[in-house]
Amino acid sequence: MFLICGFMYHFCALYNGSRNSRIHLFAASVFLAYLALTKVFFGYVISSAIALSVLSLVWRRARRIRIAIPVFLLALIWCAPYLLHTYSLTGKPFYWGTSGGLSLYWMSSPFPNEYGSWFPVKDVIERPELTPHRQFFRSLEGLTDVKRDEALVAQAIRNIARNPGKFAVHWAANVGRLFFSYPFSFSQQSLSTYFYLAPNMFVVTLFILSLIPAFLKPEAIPFELWALMAFGILVFGGSSLLSAYDRQFRPLVPLVFLWTTFVGVRILHIELRKESSMSVNSAAGA
């Protein structure tokens, strides 16, 4: 969350005519790169952001994205030593990690009474509910991490192709886990659910409500905030495709707070009006 906040601050400073633009460019890219090296999923987000930013240049209203492109490019450059290291280990270019296959596999599971939640390999061997998965996981024994990840991805793709409806159900459940840490496969009910449900209910509801005035008056939202929101949607959308927990949504909470607060302070005007006694009496007479 610290890295997200640092990236957001320096990214917004770039769009506000700061004299230290080079410092903000450097700092924003470093925070973003450090974020990718903390959670490698953000490496794919950075790459996607570069591609989408370049494509958006054809839209005149999005020309200000030129300021953001160097941030994403520099962030990717700072990650180059890590990518060179993974290449030396795996022989695969642009290889960030071996954890994605297992997350995608659980999202694609075709078996009943499952909601796409993640399980470690140890649970497949020990938990009777996961017996249908044992034969496949035994076939992975002896494989290297890279080969096992490739096999998991290949099996997940086959599962999704055969059962797209099941994947859609798991995706909906995954969105629930990201927001509210619920539901999980083969998990008993627990009061701890309210620990996530109660506060996140307000976060999500206020954010959804803030979209209405934002889209009614889009010119009141600065471009950098739209860009950050697009970045957040990219992160959340990508996270929702892999088996995820609430901790994948948590880093985006500062961005949601920034957006909601800006809309509430700079666009909305809320006041309580007290009717005069005359109008009350008139209404009563009517």
C-alpha positions as CSV (number, residue, x, y, z in Angstrom):
1,M,0.0,0.0,0.0
2,F,2.9,2.3,0.7
3,L,4.3,1.7,-2.8
4,I,0.9,2.3,-4.4
5,C,0.5,5.6,-2.5
6,G,4.0,6.7,-3.5
7,F,3.3,5.9,-7.1
8,M,0.0,7.8,-7.0
9,Y,1.5,10.9,-5.4
10,H,4.4,11.3,-7.8
11,F,2.3,10.3,-10.8
12,C,-0.3,13.1,-10.0
13,A,2.6,15.6,-9.4
14,L,3.7,15.0,-12.9
15,Y,0.4,16.4,-14.2
16,N,0.4,19.4,-11.9
17,G,3.2,21.5,-13.4
18,S,5.7,20.7,-10.7
19,R,9.2,22.1,-11.2
20,N,10.7,18.8,-10.1
21,S,9.1,16.9,-12.9
22,R,12.2,14.7,-13.5
23,I,12.3,13.8,-9.8
24,H,8.6,12.9,-9.9
25,L,9.1,10.8,-13.1
26,F,12.0,8.9,-11.5
27,A,10.2,8.4,-8.2
28,A,6.9,7.3,-9.8
29,S,8.7,4.7,-11.9
30,V,10.8,3.4,-9.0
31,F,7.7,3.0,-6.8
32,L,5.9,1.1,-9.7
33,A,8.9,-1.1,-10.4
34,Y,9.3,-1.9,-6.7
35,L,5.7,-2.8,-6.7
36,A,6.2,-5.3,-9.5
37,L,9.2,-6.8,-7.7
38,T,7.0,-7.2,-4.6
39,K,4.2,-8.8,-6.5
40,V,5.1,-9.9,-9.9
41,F,1.6,-9.7,-11.2
42,F,2.2,-5.9,-11.5
43,G,4.9,-6.6,-14.1
44,Y,2.2,-7.8,-16.5
45,V,0.1,-4.8,-15.6
46,I,2.9,-2.4,-16.4
47,S,3.4,-4.1,-19.8
48,S,-0.3,-3.9,-20.5
49,A,-0.4,-0.3,-19.5
50,I,2.4,0.6,-21.9
51,A,0.5,-1.1,-24.8
52,L,-2.8,0.5,-24.0
53,S,-1.2,3.9,-23.5
54,V,0.5,3.8,-26.9
55,L,-2.8,2.6,-28.5
56,S,-4.7,5.4,-26.8
57,L,-2.6,8.1,-28.4
58,V,-4.8,7.9,-31.5
59,W,-7.6,9.4,-29.4
60,R,-7.1,13.2,-29.2
61,R,-8.6,13.5,-25.8
62,A,-6.0,11.0,-24.5
63,R,-2.9,12.8,-25.8
64,R,-2.0,13.7,-22.2
65,I,-1.2,10.0,-21.7
66,R,2.2,10.9,-23.2
67,I,3.3,12.1,-19.8
68,A,2.5,8.7,-18.3
69,I,4.2,6.5,-20.9
70,P,7.7,7.3,-19.7
71,V,6.7,6.3,-16.2
72,F,5.7,2.8,-17.3
73,L,8.6,2.4,-19.6
74,L,11.1,3.4,-16.9
75,A,9.4,1.1,-14.4
76,L,9.9,-1.8,-16.9
77,I,13.5,-0.9,-17.4
78,W,14.2,-1.0,-13.6
79,C,12.8,-4.5,-13.6
80,A,15.2,-5.6,-16.4
81,P,17.8,-7.1,-14.0
82,Y,15.2,-9.3,-12.4
83,L,13.9,-10.4,-15.9
84,L,17.5,-11.1,-17.0
85,H,17.9,-13.3,-13.9
86,T,14.7,-15.3,-14.5
87,Y,15.9,-15.7,-18.1
88,S,19.2,-17.1,-17.0
89,L,17.3,-19.6,-14.8
90,T,14.5,-20.6,-17.1
91,G,15.6,-19.7,-20.6
92,K,12.3,-17.9,-21.1
93,P,12.2,-14.2,-21.9
94,F,9.9,-11.9,-19.9
95,Y,9.3,-14.6,-17.3
96,W,8.0,-13.2,-14.0
97,G,7.2,-16.2,-11.9
98,T,5.8,-19.7,-11.6
99,S,2.8,-19.1,-9.4
100,G,0.2,-18.1,-12.0
101,G,-0.5,-21.6,-13.3
102,L,-1.7,-22.9,-10.0
103,S,-4.0,-19.9,-9.5
104,L,-5.5,-20.3,-12.9
105,Y,-5.9,-24.0,-12.5
106,W,-8.1,-23.6,-9.4
107,M,-10.2,-21.0,-11.2
108,S,-10.8,-23.5,-14.0
109,S,-11.7,-26.5,-11.8
110,P,-14.7,-28.3,-13.3
111,F,-15.7,-30.2,-10.2
112,P,-18.9,-29.5,-8.2
113,N,-19.0,-27.7,-4.9
114,E,-16.0,-25.6,-5.7
115,Y,-15.8,-21.8,-6.1
116,G,-12.4,-21.4,-7.6
117,S,-10.5,-20.7,-4.4
118,W,-6.8,-21.5,-4.2
119,F,-5.4,-24.6,-2.4
120,P,-1.7,-25.6,-1.9
121,V,-0.5,-28.9,-3.4
122,K,-0.2,-30.3,0.1
123,D,-4.0,-30.0,0.6
124,V,-4.7,-32.0,-2.6
125,I,-2.9,-34.9,-1.0
126,E,-4.4,-34.6,2.5
127,R,-8.0,-33.2,2.1
128,P,-10.6,-35.8,0.9
129,E,-12.7,-33.1,-0.8
130,L,-9.9,-32.6,-3.3
131,T,-9.6,-36.2,-4.2
132,P,-10.7,-35.6,-7.9
133,H,-7.6,-33.5,-8.4
134,R,-5.0,-36.0,-7.1
135,Q,-4.5,-38.0,-10.2
136,F,-3.6,-34.8,-12.2
137,F,-1.3,-33.5,-9.5
138,R,0.5,-36.8,-9.2
139,S,1.3,-36.5,-12.9
140,L,3.2,-33.3,-12.1
141,E,5.5,-34.9,-9.5
142,G,9.2,-34.7,-10.6
143,L,8.7,-31.8,-12.9
144,T,10.6,-28.6,-12.5
145,D,8.8,-25.5,-11.3
146,V,8.6,-24.1,-14.9
147,K,7.4,-27.3,-16.4
148,R,4.8,-27.8,-13.7
149,D,3.6,-24.2,-14.2
150,E,3.2,-24.9,-18.0
151,A,1.3,-28.1,-17.3
152,L,-1.1,-26.3,-14.9
153,V,-1.7,-23.5,-17.4
154,A,-2.3,-26.0,-20.2
155,Q,-4.8,-28.0,-18.1
156,A,-6.5,-24.8,-17.0
157,I,-7.1,-23.8,-20.6
158,R,-8.5,-27.2,-21.4
159,N,-10.9,-26.9,-18.4
160,I,-12.0,-23.4,-19.4
161,A,-12.6,-24.5,-23.0
162,R,-14.8,-27.4,-21.9
163,N,-16.6,-25.7,-19.0
164,P,-16.8,-21.9,-19.7
165,G,-19.9,-21.6,-17.6
166,K,-18.1,-23.0,-14.6
167,F,-15.3,-20.6,-15.1
168,A,-17.8,-17.7,-15.2
169,V,-19.3,-18.8,-11.9
170,H,-15.8,-19.0,-10.4
171,W,-15.0,-15.5,-11.7
172,A,-18.1,-14.1,-10.0
173,A,-17.1,-15.8,-6.7
174,N,-13.5,-14.5,-7.2
175,V,-14.8,-10.9,-7.4
176,G,-16.6,-11.6,-4.1
177,R,-13.4,-12.9,-2.5
178,L,-11.5,-9.8,-3.7
179,F,-14.1,-7.5,-2.2
180,F,-15.4,-9.4,0.8
181,S,-13.2,-12.4,1.3
182,Y,-16.1,-14.7,0.6
183,P,-17.0,-17.4,-0.7
184,F,-14.3,-20.2,-0.4
185,S,-14.6,-23.8,-1.5
186,F,-15.2,-26.3,1.3
187,S,-15.1,-23.6,3.9
188,Q,-17.3,-23.4,7.0
189,Q,-19.2,-20.2,7.9
190,S,-17.2,-17.9,10.1
191,L,-17.9,-14.6,11.9
192,S,-14.6,-13.3,10.5
193,T,-16.4,-12.7,7.2
194,Y,-17.9,-9.6,8.8
195,F,-14.4,-8.3,9.4
196,Y,-14.1,-7.8,5.6
197,L,-17.7,-7.5,4.6
198,A,-18.7,-4.6,6.9
199,P,-16.0,-2.0,6.0
200,N,-15.6,-3.1,2.3
201,M,-19.4,-2.8,1.8
202,F,-19.0,1.0,2.4
203,V,-15.9,1.2,0.2
204,V,-17.5,-0.5,-2.7
205,T,-20.9,1.2,-2.4
206,L,-19.5,4.7,-2.2
207,F,-17.2,4.0,-5.1
208,I,-20.0,2.8,-7.3
209,L,-22.1,5.8,-6.3
210,S,-19.2,8.1,-7.1
211,L,-19.2,6.8,-10.7
212,I,-22.6,8.5,-11.4
213,P,-21.5,12.1,-11.0
214,A,-18.1,11.4,-12.5
215,F,-19.6,10.2,-15.7
216,L,-22.2,12.9,-15.7
217,K,-19.5,15.5,-15.4
218,P,-16.3,13.8,-16.7
219,E,-14.5,17.1,-17.5
220,A,-14.4,17.9,-13.7
221,I,-12.1,14.8,-13.2
222,P,-8.4,15.6,-14.0
223,F,-6.8,13.4,-16.6
224,E,-4.3,11.9,-14.1
225,L,-7.1,10.6,-12.0
226,W,-8.8,8.9,-15.0
227,A,-5.4,7.4,-15.8
228,L,-5.0,6.1,-12.3
229,M,-8.5,4.7,-12.3
230,A,-7.8,2.9,-15.6
231,F,-4.6,1.5,-14.0
232,G,-6.7,0.2,-11.0
233,I,-9.3,-1.4,-13.3
234,L,-6.5,-3.1,-15.2
235,V,-5.1,-4.4,-11.9
236,F,-8.5,-5.5,-10.5
237,G,-9.6,-7.1,-13.8
238,G,-6.4,-9.1,-14.2
239,S,-6.6,-10.2,-10.5
240,S,-10.1,-11.4,-11.0
241,L,-9.1,-13.9,-13.6
242,L,-6.8,-15.8,-11.2
243,S,-7.8,-17.3,-7.9
244,A,-7.4,-14.4,-5.5
245,Y,-7.8,-13.3,-1.9
246,D,-8.9,-10.0,-0.4
247,R,-5.2,-9.0,-0.1
248,Q,-5.1,-8.6,-3.9
249,F,-7.7,-5.8,-3.6
250,R,-6.2,-4.2,-0.5
251,P,-3.4,-2.3,-2.4
252,L,-6.1,-0.6,-4.5
253,V,-8.0,0.8,-1.6
254,P,-5.9,4.1,-1.5
255,L,-6.7,4.6,-5.1
256,V,-10.4,4.0,-4.5
257,F,-10.3,6.5,-1.5
258,L,-8.6,9.1,-3.7
259,W,-11.2,8.8,-6.4
260,T,-14.2,8.8,-4.1
261,T,-12.9,11.7,-2.0
262,F,-12.2,13.8,-5.0
263,V,-15.6,13.2,-6.4
264,G,-17.3,13.9,-3.1
265,V,-15.3,17.1,-2.4
266,R,-14.8,18.6,-5.9
267,I,-18.0,17.6,-7.8
268,L,-20.8,16.9,-5.3
269,H,-22.4,19.6,-3.2
270,I,-24.5,18.1,-0.4
271,E,-26.5,20.2,2.0
272,L,-29.3,19.7,4.5
273,R,-32.2,22.1,3.9
274,K,-34.8,22.8,6.6
275,E,-38.3,23.6,5.4
276,S,-39.8,26.8,6.7
277,S,-42.8,26.6,9.0
278,M,-44.9,28.3,6.2
279,S,-44.2,25.5,3.7
280,V,-45.0,22.9,6.4
281,N,-48.3,24.5,7.2
282,S,-49.1,24.9,3.6
283,A,-48.4,21.2,3.0
284,A,-50.5,20.3,6.0
285,G,-53.4,22.4,4.8
286,A,-53.2,20.9,1.4
